[in-house]
Amino acid sequence: MPVYDYACSCGTRFELMVPSWSSPAPACPDCGATTARRPPSPAMRGRAAPPPSMSAAPKSWEGVNRGDRDTITHWRRTVEARRDFEERHPEHREQRDAVAAHEGRFERKPLTYRELAARAGTGGDATQAAAEASRERRTGAPQAPS
């Protein structure tokens, strides 16, 4: 049974669960006059959805239809809308770290500079830290330091 909003000419507004949309309008609970169904509030007309995430944006020349001006404009506006959304709703902010490696073993889970710095922090060697991260991604388990 749907819930509808009703209004009376006396100023009374109320909600009522009715059997169907074709049910007759109920009488006003205050004055007994005939009521009218109010249009639904804007929130009830559709579903609110946040703008697409930053990770959905194209990352290559082919992703923007080889530099198509309309596609680039569309994605620029989409990214700006997402930025505005994340400023208003920080709980939806995506983590965006700079990527140090994204090919080969790092294709599915890129190596970020944050991870690289944390690994190199103990030994001070970024090359060795990247190799260690690569071994971990190959085997799926953390490796003992050598």
HELIX and SHEET records of a PDB file:
HELIX    1   1 PRO A   42  ARG A   45  1                                   4    
HELIX    2   2 MET A   54  ALA A   56  5                                   3    
HELIX    3   3 GLU A   62  VAL A   64  5                                   3    
HELIX    4   4 ARG A   69  ARG A   88  1                                  20    
HELIX    5   5 PRO A   90  HIS A   92  5                                   3    
HELIX    6   6 GLY A  104  PHE A  106  5                                   3    
HELIX    7   7 TYR A  113  GLY A  123  1                                  11    
HELIX    8   8 ALA A  126  THR A  139  1                                  14    
SHEET    1   A 3 ARG A  13  MET A  17  0                                        
SHEET    2   A 3 VAL A   3  ALA A   7 -1                                        
SHEET    3   A 3 ALA A  36  ARG A  37 -1                                        
SHEET    1   B 2 VAL A  99  ALA A 101  0                                        
SHEET    2   B 2 LEU A 111  THR A 112 -1                                        
END                                                                             
